[in-house]
Amino acid sequence: MISPETHIPSVTLNDSSHLPAIGFGAMIYDAQTARTAVADAIDTGYRLIDTAEAYHNEEAVGRAIADSRVPRGQITLTTKVWPSPAMGYDEARAHVLASLGRLGVERIDLVLLHEPYGDTAAQWRALEDLRDEGKIRSIGVSNYDASQLHQLLQTARVRPVVDQIESHPWFNQNALVDECLRLGIVPQAWSALAEGRNGIFTNPVLAHIAAAHTKSVAQVVLRWDVQRGLVPLAKSTHAARMRENADIFDFTLSNEEIDRIDGLDMGRSLYPGY
Ligand SMILES: NC(=O)c1ccc[n+]([C@@H]2O[C@H](COP(=O)([O-])OP(=O)(O)OC[C@H]3O[C@@H](n4cnc5c(N)ncnc54)[C@H](OP(=O)(O)O)[C@@H]3O)[C@@H](O)[C@H]2O)c1
């Protein structure tokens, strides 16, 4: 029996809307796999679905949401505009309108500028105007560092609600996380499980903490995000792991455990180019 209910709490954004405290990452390039995974994620209780025009799966993601038994208003759908170095106002606007069509929705809940490239001030104005027109509920950015956030805020009429950044035990970006929180911008963690890289699921420090809480390493890492003030995005193509990853709201890591996980930081991105 599939339940349309969820146990996932939410956080409040600076525009007063609510965002589920963990999201399902839909960076899955095969459309049929994406559609099945998003359907499973919603059945499992996820109410935040994160896609992007660059994932080339917006139609499949939109179809999975439309077919679900959960009312559209209970699902926060995120997509992202992929900017070119030449992208300004008109192109950013056209990209969002195209995403609306592919997703098959009247309004996108959260649209992010995927990367800080091109005329970001003009791209941001396009998102602000689309928000005014009711085509987007909330607007944010991704992969902006602190100086890029400050630069955007100099011309922004609307403050970004989130900055979606790489954050996992090997590259926690705690300074940027703290700056986001200071600015009232919710940091979201992408590749929260580091895509399984560097042996994350068998790391002895993480495994020791996991055993102490009778939880898995994935749950410890995602809980660490929540306690640092991030909204993690995790992906799996297996329903049991989706359920496991969302089951992180019934235990608390100690400050000492958080410090030990912070201590795994290697100070550089796992993804050259970011
Ligand atoms: N804004 C950006 O620039 C940006 C960049 C990258 C990613 N993102 C977003 O962040 C999301 C998450 O990042 P990601 O997709 O790179 O990967 P991820 O969530 O860090 O890791 C996914 C990998 O971990 C495995 N996994 C998941 N849960 C597991 C568990 N409980 N136990 C063992 N293995 C587990 C999955 O395998 P199985 O499928 O086999 O379970 C998959 O191989 C993306 O989907 C996307 O929405 C955004």
PDBQT file of the ligand as one rigid body, heavy atoms in Angstrom, charges set to zero:
ROOT
HETATM    1  N1  LIG A 301      23.641  22.193  -8.526  1.00  0.00    +0.000 N 
HETATM    2  C1  LIG A 301      24.588  21.430  -9.006  1.00  0.00    +0.000 C 
HETATM    3  O1  LIG A 301      25.534  21.873  -9.681  1.00  0.00    +0.000 OA
HETATM    4  C2  LIG A 301      24.526  19.953  -8.750  1.00  0.00    +0.000 A 
HETATM    5  C3  LIG A 301      25.625  19.121  -9.066  1.00  0.00    +0.000 A 
HETATM    6  C4  LIG A 301      25.531  17.763  -8.770  1.00  0.00    +0.000 A 
HETATM    7  C5  LIG A 301      24.384  17.264  -8.180  1.00  0.00    +0.000 A 
HETATM    8  N2  LIG A 301      23.320  18.089  -7.915  1.00  0.00    +0.000 N 
HETATM    9  C6  LIG A 301      22.080  17.578  -7.275  1.00  0.00    +0.000 C 
HETATM   10  O2  LIG A 301      22.440  16.794  -6.124  1.00  0.00    +0.000 OA
HETATM   11  C7  LIG A 301      21.805  15.527  -6.255  1.00  0.00    +0.000 C 
HETATM   12  C8  LIG A 301      22.544  14.444  -5.492  1.00  0.00    +0.000 C 
HETATM   13  O3  LIG A 301      23.872  14.310  -5.976  1.00  0.00    +0.000 OA
HETATM   14  P1  LIG A 301      24.368  13.114  -6.917  1.00  0.00    +0.000 P 
HETATM   15  O4  LIG A 301      23.239  12.694  -7.767  1.00  0.00    +0.000 OA
HETATM   16  O5  LIG A 301      25.616  13.596  -7.559  1.00  0.00    +0.000 OA
HETATM   17  O6  LIG A 301      24.758  11.911  -5.994  1.00  0.00    +0.000 OA
HETATM   18  P2  LIG A 301      24.656  11.528  -4.432  1.00  0.00    +0.000 P 
HETATM   19  O7  LIG A 301      23.274  11.662  -3.965  1.00  0.00    +0.000 OA
HETATM   20  O8  LIG A 301      25.760  12.205  -3.680  1.00  0.00    +0.000 OA
HETATM   21  O9  LIG A 301      25.055   9.977  -4.526  1.00  0.00    +0.000 OA
HETATM   22  C9  LIG A 301      24.314   9.086  -5.303  1.00  0.00    +0.000 C 
HETATM   23  C10 LIG A 301      25.030   7.747  -5.297  1.00  0.00    +0.000 C 
HETATM   24  O10 LIG A 301      24.995   7.185  -3.990  1.00  0.00    +0.000 OA
HETATM   25  C11 LIG A 301      24.349   5.904  -4.024  1.00  0.00    +0.000 C 
HETATM   26  N3  LIG A 301      23.512   5.826  -2.817  1.00  0.00    +0.000 N 
HETATM   27  C12 LIG A 301      22.475   6.638  -2.495  1.00  0.00    +0.000 A 
HETATM   28  N4  LIG A 301      21.986   6.322  -1.291  1.00  0.00    +0.000 NA
HETATM   29  C13 LIG A 301      22.726   5.279  -0.835  1.00  0.00    +0.000 A 
HETATM   30  C14 LIG A 301      22.693   4.510   0.376  1.00  0.00    +0.000 A 
HETATM   31  N5  LIG A 301      21.806   4.776   1.345  1.00  0.00    +0.000 N 
HETATM   32  N6  LIG A 301      23.607   3.515   0.521  1.00  0.00    +0.000 NA
HETATM   33  C15 LIG A 301      24.517   3.261  -0.454  1.00  0.00    +0.000 A 
HETATM   34  N7  LIG A 301      24.577   3.948  -1.623  1.00  0.00    +0.000 NA
HETATM   35  C16 LIG A 301      23.686   4.970  -1.801  1.00  0.00    +0.000 A 
HETATM   36  C17 LIG A 301      23.556   5.871  -5.284  1.00  0.00    +0.000 C 
HETATM   37  O11 LIG A 301      23.495   4.563  -5.802  1.00  0.00    +0.000 OA
HETATM   38  P3  LIG A 301      22.103   3.809  -6.147  1.00  0.00    +0.000 P 
HETATM   39  O12 LIG A 301      21.375   4.653  -7.149  1.00  0.00    +0.000 OA
HETATM   40  O13 LIG A 301      22.575   2.496  -6.713  1.00  0.00    +0.000 OA
HETATM   41  O14 LIG A 301      21.381   3.675  -4.846  1.00  0.00    +0.000 OA
HETATM   42  C18 LIG A 301      24.375   6.757  -6.227  1.00  0.00    +0.000 C 
HETATM   43  O15 LIG A 301      25.430   6.001  -6.832  1.00  0.00    +0.000 OA
HETATM   44  C19 LIG A 301      21.729  15.317  -7.764  1.00  0.00    +0.000 C 
HETATM   45  O16 LIG A 301      20.884  14.251  -8.123  1.00  0.00    +0.000 OA
HETATM   46  C20 LIG A 301      21.270  16.683  -8.200  1.00  0.00    +0.000 C 
HETATM   47  O17 LIG A 301      19.885  16.836  -7.974  1.00  0.00    +0.000 OA
HETATM   48  C21 LIG A 301      23.382  19.419  -8.200  1.00  0.00    +0.000 A 
ENDROOT
TORSDOF 0
